[in-house]
């Protein structure tokens, strides 16, 4: 099967992303107090200030999230403590409104799997829906994206699913997400796929996923990879500190780019932008005269 992407570009809000030209940086703006990465922001002003820094450091898109998916909670079948949609809206919508007003040139993503939040975020100015369940928990997310004419990220989430060959399991889940999207009227050219690093896999399986990431290019859709600061990196290093995780993230970002990632979702934008520049120079070719 040809691995040429279904669409060579995608418009997300005010920008067009040309797949294959370079790796794009998605900066994580967490407005949840219990974020696993320790970067939760308490106020709208803090979130906007961080977003401004991210853009100055090279972020191409900002991903705003108010629901922590930190694993280990037992109060929900999701594997994390779920908050009410109203609370998630309270956390995220004011941030999106401010960012849309103050950074109109920057595409904004809402990291949510709840239809109520998705609708409120789009009304506030978001340009992209990012669903950690890949529409498999609620197909309404795909319908909302289709109706609004915006693209969406579909992630494979292994939580609660039986063990499987990593890439086979990821590919099967993502194909199901694509099928659901099609039924909802969301075209393939409006989809970005995320293999779900850290969602329901053991550390060794996450590492295998990254090693075999290139196999997912057969799906012929752009890939977003989110390894940033995750516990599998800490397991490899034997060090849970965020500084150590950042160094480990740099390795995973470079390897993901080498395997064909189109977007990397990161917390440490300035450092990972530099990693991406060097990785792109190696993978896509360096043209110093164009700099």
C-alpha positions as YAML, in Angstrom:
chain: A
units: angstrom
residues:
- id: 1
  name: UNK
  ca: [0.00, 0.00, 0.00]
- id: 2
  name: UNK
  ca: [1.23, 3.48, -0.85]
- id: 3
  name: UNK
  ca: [1.98, 5.55, 2.25]
- id: 4
  name: UNK
  ca: [1.18, 8.85, 0.56]
- id: 5
  name: UNK
  ca: [-1.17, 10.76, 2.85]
- id: 6
  name: UNK
  ca: [-4.84, 11.09, 1.95]
- id: 7
  name: UNK
  ca: [-4.42, 14.89, 2.02]
- id: 8
  name: UNK
  ca: [-1.14, 16.74, 1.74]
- id: 9
  name: UNK
  ca: [-2.27, 19.65, 3.89]
- id: 10
  name: UNK
  ca: [-4.87, 20.65, 6.45]
- id: 11
  name: UNK
  ca: [-6.24, 24.02, 7.45]
- id: 12
  name: UNK
  ca: [-6.59, 24.40, 11.21]
- id: 13
  name: UNK
  ca: [-8.05, 27.78, 12.04]
- id: 14
  name: UNK
  ca: [-5.81, 30.56, 10.73]
- id: 15
  name: UNK
  ca: [-3.00, 28.30, 9.44]
- id: 16
  name: UNK
  ca: [-2.42, 25.62, 6.85]
- id: 17
  name: UNK
  ca: [-0.26, 22.67, 7.89]
- id: 18
  name: UNK
  ca: [1.72, 21.16, 5.00]
- id: 19
  name: UNK
  ca: [2.35, 17.54, 5.94]
- id: 20
  name: UNK
  ca: [5.90, 16.44, 5.30]
- id: 21
  name: UNK
  ca: [7.34, 19.94, 5.09]
- id: 22
  name: UNK
  ca: [8.43, 19.90, 8.73]
- id: 23
  name: UNK
  ca: [7.37, 18.69, 12.15]
- id: 24
  name: UNK
  ca: [4.81, 20.86, 13.92]
- id: 25
  name: UNK
  ca: [4.86, 21.59, 17.65]
- id: 26
  name: UNK
  ca: [1.73, 21.38, 19.79]
- id: 27
  name: UNK
  ca: [2.16, 23.07, 23.16]
- id: 28
  name: UNK
  ca: [0.21, 21.67, 26.11]
- id: 29
  name: UNK
  ca: [-1.73, 24.26, 28.13]
- id: 30
  name: UNK
  ca: [-3.06, 22.39, 31.18]
- id: 31
  name: UNK
  ca: [-5.68, 24.15, 33.28]
- id: 32
  name: UNK
  ca: [-6.24, 21.17, 35.56]
- id: 33
  name: UNK
  ca: [-4.74, 21.26, 39.07]
- id: 34
  name: UNK
  ca: [-3.89, 17.54, 39.08]
- id: 35
  name: UNK
  ca: [-1.97, 17.25, 35.82]
- id: 36
  name: UNK
  ca: [0.42, 14.28, 35.87]
- id: 37
  name: UNK
  ca: [3.25, 16.43, 34.55]
- id: 38
  name: UNK
  ca: [3.09, 18.97, 37.35]
- id: 39
  name: UNK
  ca: [2.33, 21.85, 34.99]
- id: 40
  name: UNK
  ca: [-1.29, 22.54, 35.92]
- id: 41
  name: UNK
  ca: [-2.19, 26.23, 35.80]
- id: 42
  name: UNK
  ca: [-4.54, 27.80, 38.32]
- id: 43
  name: UNK
  ca: [-5.71, 30.97, 36.57]
- id: 44
  name: UNK
  ca: [-6.59, 32.24, 33.13]
- id: 45
  name: UNK
  ca: [-3.77, 34.79, 33.32]
- id: 46
  name: UNK
  ca: [-1.22, 32.05, 34.03]
- id: 47
  name: UNK
  ca: [-2.49, 29.97, 31.14]
- id: 48
  name: UNK
  ca: [-2.38, 32.90, 28.72]
- id: 49
  name: UNK
  ca: [1.14, 33.85, 29.87]
- id: 50
  name: UNK
  ca: [2.35, 30.29, 29.32]
- id: 51
  name: UNK
  ca: [0.68, 30.16, 25.92]
- id: 52
  name: UNK
  ca: [2.40, 33.38, 24.89]
- id: 53
  name: UNK
  ca: [5.76, 31.93, 25.91]
- id: 54
  name: UNK
  ca: [5.03, 28.76, 23.97]
- id: 55
  name: UNK
  ca: [4.25, 30.71, 20.81]
- id: 56
  name: UNK
  ca: [7.41, 32.79, 21.22]
- id: 57
  name: UNK
  ca: [9.35, 29.52, 21.65]
- id: 58
  name: UNK
  ca: [7.99, 28.05, 18.44]
- id: 59
  name: UNK
  ca: [4.66, 26.34, 19.16]
- id: 60
  name: UNK
  ca: [2.52, 25.99, 16.04]
- id: 61
  name: UNK
  ca: [-0.67, 25.07, 17.86]
- id: 62
  name: UNK
  ca: [-1.91, 25.26, 21.46]
- id: 63
  name: UNK
  ca: [-3.82, 22.38, 23.08]
- id: 64
  name: UNK
  ca: [-5.98, 23.52, 26.01]
- id: 65
  name: UNK
  ca: [-7.18, 20.87, 28.45]
- id: 66
  name: UNK
  ca: [-9.07, 20.98, 31.72]
- id: 67
  name: UNK
  ca: [-9.56, 17.26, 32.45]
- id: 68
  name: UNK
  ca: [-6.54, 15.45, 33.83]
- id: 69
  name: UNK
  ca: [-6.15, 11.92, 32.47]
- id: 70
  name: UNK
  ca: [-3.58, 11.03, 35.09]
- id: 71
  name: UNK
  ca: [-3.80, 7.22, 35.42]
- id: 72
  name: UNK
  ca: [-4.43, 5.32, 38.60]
- id: 73
  name: UNK
  ca: [-7.74, 6.73, 39.83]
- id: 74
  name: UNK
  ca: [-10.35, 4.17, 40.78]
- id: 75
  name: UNK
  ca: [-13.49, 6.30, 40.87]
- id: 76
  name: UNK
  ca: [-14.15, 5.94, 37.16]
- id: 77
  name: UNK
  ca: [-14.00, 3.21, 34.55]
- id: 78
  name: UNK
  ca: [-11.99, 5.66, 32.46]
- id: 79
  name: UNK
  ca: [-9.01, 5.03, 34.74]
- id: 80
  name: UNK
  ca: [-8.84, 8.61, 36.02]
- id: 81
  name: UNK
  ca: [-11.01, 10.91, 38.12]
- id: 82
  name: UNK
  ca: [-13.51, 12.49, 35.75]
- id: 83
  name: UNK
  ca: [-14.83, 15.97, 36.37]
- id: 84
  name: UNK
  ca: [-18.24, 17.29, 35.35]
- id: 85
  name: UNK
  ca: [-18.51, 18.93, 31.92]
- id: 86
  name: UNK
  ca: [-19.54, 22.18, 33.62]
- id: 87
  name: UNK
  ca: [-16.28, 22.27, 35.58]
- id: 88
  name: UNK
  ca: [-14.23, 21.47, 32.50]
- id: 89
  name: UNK
  ca: [-15.97, 24.28, 30.63]
- id: 90
  name: UNK
  ca: [-15.32, 26.64, 33.54]
- id: 91
  name: UNK
  ca: [-11.61, 25.83, 33.35]
- id: 92
  name: UNK
  ca: [-11.09, 25.89, 29.59]
- id: 93
  name: UNK
  ca: [-13.50, 28.27, 27.90]
- id: 94
  name: UNK
  ca: [-12.17, 31.51, 29.46]
- id: 95
  name: UNK
  ca: [-8.66, 30.51, 28.40]
- id: 96
  name: UNK
  ca: [-9.73, 29.80, 24.83]
- id: 97
  name: UNK
  ca: [-11.62, 33.09, 24.64]
- id: 98
  name: UNK
  ca: [-8.56, 35.05, 25.80]
- id: 99
  name: UNK
  ca: [-6.20, 33.19, 23.48]
- id: 100
  name: UNK
  ca: [-8.48, 33.67, 20.50]
- id: 101
  name: UNK
  ca: [-8.61, 37.41, 21.23]
- id: 102
  name: UNK
  ca: [-4.93, 37.92, 22.04]
- id: 103
  name: UNK
  ca: [-3.30, 35.36, 19.71]
- id: 104
  name: UNK
  ca: [-5.63, 35.31, 16.70]
- id: 105
  name: UNK
  ca: [-2.91, 33.91, 14.43]
- id: 106
  name: UNK
  ca: [-2.46, 30.74, 16.50]
- id: 107
  name: UNK
  ca: [-4.59, 27.59, 16.00]
- id: 108
  name: UNK
  ca: [-6.29, 26.42, 19.19]
- id: 109
  name: UNK
  ca: [-7.16, 22.85, 20.13]
- id: 110
  name: UNK
  ca: [-9.47, 21.63, 22.89]
- id: 111
  name: UNK
  ca: [-8.39, 18.40, 24.56]
- id: 112
  name: UNK
  ca: [-11.72, 16.83, 25.51]
- id: 113
  name: UNK
  ca: [-13.90, 13.79, 24.95]
- id: 114
  name: UNK
  ca: [-17.11, 15.39, 26.27]
- id: 115
  name: UNK
  ca: [-19.59, 16.75, 23.70]
- id: 116
  name: UNK
  ca: [-20.73, 19.61, 25.94]
- id: 117
  name: UNK
  ca: [-17.16, 20.79, 26.35]
- id: 118
  name: UNK
  ca: [-16.39, 20.41, 22.67]
- id: 119
  name: UNK
  ca: [-19.36, 22.58, 21.69]
- id: 120
  name: UNK
  ca: [-18.53, 25.25, 24.27]
- id: 121
  name: UNK
  ca: [-14.87, 25.32, 23.23]
- id: 122
  name: UNK
  ca: [-15.74, 25.70, 19.55]
- id: 123
  name: UNK
  ca: [-18.16, 28.51, 20.39]
- id: 124
  name: UNK
  ca: [-15.33, 30.19, 22.34]
- id: 125
  name: UNK
  ca: [-12.98, 30.00, 19.36]
- id: 126
  name: UNK
  ca: [-11.25, 26.60, 19.28]
- id: 127
  name: UNK
  ca: [-10.25, 25.28, 15.85]
- id: 128
  name: UNK
  ca: [-9.53, 21.59, 16.52]
- id: 129
  name: UNK
  ca: [-11.03, 18.80, 18.65]
- id: 130
  name: UNK
  ca: [-8.60, 16.40, 20.33]
- id: 131
  name: UNK
  ca: [-10.36, 13.26, 21.61]
- id: 132
  name: UNK
  ca: [-8.40, 10.75, 23.70]
- id: 133
  name: UNK
  ca: [-11.05, 8.09, 23.01]
- id: 134
  name: UNK
  ca: [-10.99, 8.52, 19.24]
- id: 135
  name: UNK
  ca: [-14.81, 8.90, 19.05]
- id: 136
  name: UNK
  ca: [-15.20, 5.36, 20.42]
- id: 137
  name: UNK
  ca: [-16.59, 6.54, 23.75]
- id: 138
  name: UNK
  ca: [-18.94, 9.08, 22.17]
- id: 139
  name: UNK
  ca: [-19.36, 9.44, 18.40]
- id: 140
  name: UNK
  ca: [-20.91, 12.85, 19.02]
- id: 141
  name: UNK
  ca: [-17.40, 14.34, 19.06]
- id: 142
  name: UNK
  ca: [-16.96, 13.36, 15.40]
- id: 143
  name: UNK
  ca: [-20.41, 14.70, 14.52]
- id: 144
  name: UNK
  ca: [-19.67, 17.99, 16.25]
- id: 145
  name: UNK
  ca: [-16.41, 18.37, 14.32]
- id: 146
  name: UNK
  ca: [-18.17, 17.56, 11.05]
- id: 147
  name: UNK
  ca: [-20.99, 20.03, 11.71]
- id: 148
  name: UNK
  ca: [-18.54, 22.77, 12.71]
- id: 149
  name: UNK
  ca: [-16.26, 22.08, 9.73]
- id: 150
  name: UNK
  ca: [-13.19, 21.63, 11.94]
- id: 151
  name: UNK
  ca: [-10.60, 18.83, 11.98]
- id: 152
  name: UNK
  ca: [-10.14, 16.39, 14.84]
- id: 153
  name: UNK
  ca: [-7.45, 14.27, 16.46]
- id: 154
  name: UNK
  ca: [-8.49, 10.66, 17.07]
- id: 155
  name: UNK
  ca: [-6.35, 8.87, 19.64]
- id: 156
  name: UNK
  ca: [-6.25, 5.15, 20.28]
- id: 157
  name: UNK
  ca: [-6.88, 4.46, 23.97]
- id: 158
  name: UNK
  ca: [-5.99, 0.96, 25.15]
- id: 159
  name: UNK
  ca: [-7.33, 1.45, 28.67]
- id: 160
  name: UNK
  ca: [-9.87, -1.21, 29.52]
- id: 161
  name: UNK
  ca: [-9.09, -3.26, 26.43]
- id: 162
  name: UNK
  ca: [-7.46, -6.71, 26.39]
- id: 163
  name: UNK
  ca: [-3.73, -7.04, 25.74]
- id: 164
  name: UNK
  ca: [-2.77, -7.16, 22.08]
- id: 165
  name: UNK
  ca: [0.14, -6.81, 19.73]
- id: 166
  name: UNK
  ca: [0.91, -3.13, 20.17]
- id: 167
  name: UNK
  ca: [0.85, -1.89, 16.59]
- id: 168
  name: UNK
  ca: [-1.91, -4.28, 15.55]
- id: 169
  name: UNK
  ca: [-4.02, -3.08, 18.47]
- id: 170
  name: UNK
  ca: [-3.32, 0.58, 17.77]
- id: 171
  name: UNK
  ca: [-3.99, 0.22, 14.05]
- id: 172
  name: UNK
  ca: [-7.25, -1.63, 14.66]
- id: 173
  name: UNK
  ca: [-8.42, 1.03, 17.09]
- id: 174
  name: UNK
  ca: [-7.51, 3.89, 14.78]
- id: 175
  name: UNK
  ca: [-9.24, 2.25, 11.82]
- id: 176
  name: UNK
  ca: [-12.37, 2.02, 13.96]
- id: 177
  name: UNK
  ca: [-12.05, 5.73, 14.78]
- id: 178
  name: UNK
  ca: [-11.78, 6.52, 11.08]
- id: 179
  name: UNK
  ca: [-14.87, 4.40, 10.40]
- id: 180
  name: UNK
  ca: [-16.87, 6.21, 13.10]
- id: 181
  name: UNK
  ca: [-15.72, 9.57, 11.75]
- id: 182
  name: UNK
  ca: [-16.89, 8.65, 8.27]
- id: 183
  name: UNK
  ca: [-20.34, 7.66, 9.51]
- id: 184
  name: UNK
  ca: [-20.52, 11.02, 11.31]
- id: 185
  name: UNK
  ca: [-19.68, 12.92, 8.15]
- id: 186
  name: UNK
  ca: [-16.11, 13.82, 9.13]
- id: 187
  name: UNK
  ca: [-13.89, 13.31, 6.10]
- id: 188
  name: UNK
  ca: [-10.57, 11.43, 6.22]
- id: 189
  name: UNK
  ca: [-8.76, 14.58, 5.15]
- id: 190
  name: UNK
  ca: [-9.93, 16.22, 8.38]
- id: 191
  name: UNK
  ca: [-8.40, 13.57, 10.65]
- id: 192
  name: UNK
  ca: [-5.12, 13.38, 12.57]
- id: 193
  name: UNK
  ca: [-4.26, 10.10, 14.29]
- id: 194
  name: UNK
  ca: [-2.56, 9.64, 17.66]
- id: 195
  name: UNK
  ca: [-1.35, 6.13, 18.65]
- id: 196
  name: UNK
  ca: [-1.94, 6.85, 22.36]
- id: 197
  name: UNK
  ca: [1.49, 6.52, 23.93]
- id: 198
  name: UNK
  ca: [0.96, 5.90, 27.66]
- id: 199
  name: UNK
  ca: [-2.75, 5.11, 27.49]
- id: 200
  name: UNK
  ca: [-3.25, 1.54, 28.67]
- id: 201
  name: UNK
  ca: [0.09, 0.04, 27.71]
- id: 202
  name: UNK
  ca: [2.96, -1.16, 29.88]
- id: 203
  name: UNK
  ca: [6.22, 0.81, 29.63]
- id: 204
  name: UNK
  ca: [7.86, -1.83, 27.43]
- id: 205
  name: UNK
  ca: [4.83, -1.76, 25.12]
- id: 206
  name: UNK
  ca: [4.99, 2.01, 24.85]
- id: 207
  name: UNK
  ca: [8.64, 1.75, 23.87]
- id: 208
  name: UNK
  ca: [7.75, -0.88, 21.28]
- id: 209
  name: UNK
  ca: [5.03, 1.43, 19.94]
- id: 210
  name: UNK
  ca: [7.57, 4.16, 19.37]
- id: 211
  name: UNK
  ca: [10.07, 1.75, 17.82]
- id: 212
  name: UNK
  ca: [7.44, 0.52, 15.36]
- id: 213
  name: UNK
  ca: [5.69, 3.86, 14.84]
- id: 214
  name: UNK
  ca: [6.59, 3.92, 11.15]
- id: 215
  name: UNK
  ca: [4.23, 0.99, 10.53]
- id: 216
  name: UNK
  ca: [1.30, 3.31, 11.20]
- id: 217
  name: UNK
  ca: [2.15, 5.36, 8.12]
- id: 218
  name: UNK
  ca: [0.20, 2.68, 6.23]
- id: 219
  name: UNK
  ca: [-2.97, 4.36, 7.56]
- id: 220
  name: UNK
  ca: [-2.12, 7.30, 5.27]
- id: 221
  name: UNK
  ca: [-3.13, 9.98, 7.75]
- id: 222
  name: UNK
  ca: [-0.99, 12.51, 9.63]
- id: 223
  name: UNK
  ca: [0.35, 11.29, 12.96]
- id: 224
  name: UNK
  ca: [0.46, 13.17, 16.24]
- id: 225
  name: UNK
  ca: [2.72, 11.70, 18.92]
- id: 226
  name: UNK
  ca: [2.47, 12.64, 22.60]
- id: 227
  name: UNK
  ca: [5.29, 11.10, 24.64]
- id: 228
  name: UNK
  ca: [6.06, 14.22, 26.65]
- id: 229
  name: UNK
  ca: [7.09, 13.63, 30.29]
- id: 230
  name: UNK
  ca: [5.21, 10.34, 30.50]
- id: 231
  name: UNK
  ca: [5.88, 7.64, 33.07]
- id: 232
  name: UNK
  ca: [7.32, 5.16, 30.56]
- id: 233
  name: UNK
  ca: [10.21, 7.56, 30.07]
- id: 234
  name: UNK
  ca: [10.73, 7.73, 33.82]
- id: 235
  name: UNK
  ca: [10.67, 3.92, 33.94]
- id: 236
  name: UNK
  ca: [13.45, 3.68, 31.36]
- id: 237
  name: UNK
  ca: [15.55, 6.28, 33.15]
- id: 238
  name: UNK
  ca: [14.82, 5.11, 36.68]
- id: 239
  name: UNK
  ca: [14.16, 8.76, 37.51]
- id: 240
  name: UNK
  ca: [10.73, 10.31, 38.00]
- id: 241
  name: UNK
  ca: [11.87, 13.95, 38.07]
- id: 242
  name: UNK
  ca: [10.45, 16.25, 35.39]
- id: 243
  name: UNK
  ca: [13.95, 17.33, 34.41]
- id: 244
  name: UNK
  ca: [14.90, 13.74, 33.65]
- id: 245
  name: UNK
  ca: [11.64, 13.17, 31.83]
- id: 246
  name: UNK
  ca: [12.31, 16.22, 29.65]
- id: 247
  name: UNK
  ca: [15.66, 14.78, 28.54]
- id: 248
  name: UNK
  ca: [14.00, 11.45, 27.83]
- id: 249
  name: UNK
  ca: [11.24, 13.21, 25.94]
- id: 250
  name: UNK
  ca: [13.85, 14.77, 23.66]
- id: 251
  name: UNK
  ca: [14.98, 11.29, 22.62]
- id: 252
  name: UNK
  ca: [11.43, 10.13, 21.96]
- id: 253
  name: UNK
  ca: [10.60, 13.26, 19.95]
- id: 254
  name: UNK
  ca: [13.64, 12.79, 17.72]
- id: 255
  name: UNK
  ca: [12.83, 9.12, 17.18]
- id: 256
  name: UNK
  ca: [9.16, 9.86, 16.51]
- id: 257
  name: UNK
  ca: [10.15, 12.38, 13.85]
- id: 258
  name: UNK
  ca: [12.50, 9.85, 12.28]
- id: 259
  name: UNK
  ca: [9.57, 7.40, 12.15]
- id: 260
  name: UNK
  ca: [7.28, 9.90, 10.44]
- id: 261
  name: UNK
  ca: [5.48, 11.94, 13.11]
- id: 262
  name: UNK
  ca: [3.88, 15.10, 11.74]
- id: 263
  name: UNK
  ca: [3.04, 16.75, 15.08]
- id: 264
  name: UNK
  ca: [4.62, 16.29, 18.50]
- id: 265
  name: UNK
  ca: [2.60, 17.28, 21.57]
- id: 266
  name: UNK
  ca: [4.97, 18.61, 24.25]
- id: 267
  name: UNK
  ca: [5.21, 20.47, 27.54]
- id: 268
  name: UNK
  ca: [8.77, 21.81, 27.02]
- id: 269
  name: UNK
  ca: [8.23, 23.76, 23.83]
- id: 270
  name: UNK
  ca: [11.53, 25.65, 23.56]
- id: 271
  name: UNK
  ca: [13.69, 22.54, 24.03]
- id: 272
  name: UNK
  ca: [11.57, 20.29, 21.81]
- id: 273
  name: UNK
  ca: [11.44, 22.90, 19.05]
- id: 274
  name: UNK
  ca: [15.24, 22.67, 18.88]
- id: 275
  name: UNK
  ca: [15.08, 18.89, 18.90]
- id: 276
  name: UNK
  ca: [12.59, 19.00, 16.03]
- id: 277
  name: UNK
  ca: [14.72, 21.42, 14.01]
- id: 278
  name: UNK
  ca: [17.73, 19.11, 14.16]
- id: 279
  name: UNK
  ca: [15.67, 15.95, 13.62]
- id: 280
  name: UNK
  ca: [13.95, 17.54, 10.61]
- id: 281
  name: UNK
  ca: [17.33, 18.57, 9.19]
- id: 282
  name: UNK
  ca: [18.40, 14.93, 9.29]
- id: 283
  name: UNK
  ca: [15.12, 13.34, 8.20]
- id: 284
  name: UNK
  ca: [13.81, 15.87, 5.71]
- id: 285
  name: UNK
  ca: [17.04, 17.46, 4.54]
- id: 286
  name: UNK
  ca: [18.84, 20.58, 5.68]
- id: 287
  name: UNK
  ca: [18.96, 23.65, 3.46]
- id: 288
  name: UNK
  ca: [21.12, 26.21, 5.26]
- id: 289
  name: UNK
  ca: [20.82, 28.71, 2.44]
- id: 290
  name: UNK
  ca: [17.08, 28.93, 3.14]
- id: 291
  name: UNK
  ca: [17.51, 29.90, 6.78]
...
